[in-house]
Amino acid sequence: MADLDNKPGATQGTMDLTEHKKTFGGFIRFSTWVVVLSLIVLVFLALSNA
């Protein structure tokens, strides 16, 4: 059986967030590009009467 009481102690505020912030920034940048490209495609389709 697993020993659930033997957990390492966590200290609040000691986690390094630089990788997390970089990944989140990349996700936001990618999402912005997807939205912009989708809008461009929609405008092109509307203008070409597709």
N, C-alpha and C positions, 0 to 999 in steps of 0.2 A: 504494500500500500504506500502511497505517496506521503511524504512528511510535509504537510502544509504549514506547519508552525516554524519551519526552518527557512525563513525568508531573509535575504540581505536587507540591512537597514537603508532606507532611502533618506537622503538629506535634501530638503526642499531648497530649490534655487541653485543647485549645483550642476544641472544639465547644460551642456554646451549646445546652444541653439543655432550656431552658424550654418551648419548643413541643413537644418530644418528651414531656416529663413531663405537660403539659396534655392532649395527645392521648391518652396512655396512661390518664390519670385518667378522661377521658371514655369511653374504651372500657370500662374496668372498671365505671364507673357504669351505662353502657348494658347491659352483660352482666348485672349484678346485677338490674336492672329486668326484663330478659327472663326470668331464672330465677324471680324472685318472681311475675311475672304468669303464667308457665307453671304454677307450683305452685298458684296460686289457681284457675286454670282446671281443673286436674286435680282439686282438692278439690271444686269445684262440680260437675263431672261425676260424681264418685263419690257425692256427696250426692244428686244428682238421678236416680241410677240410669240414667244414659245408656249 
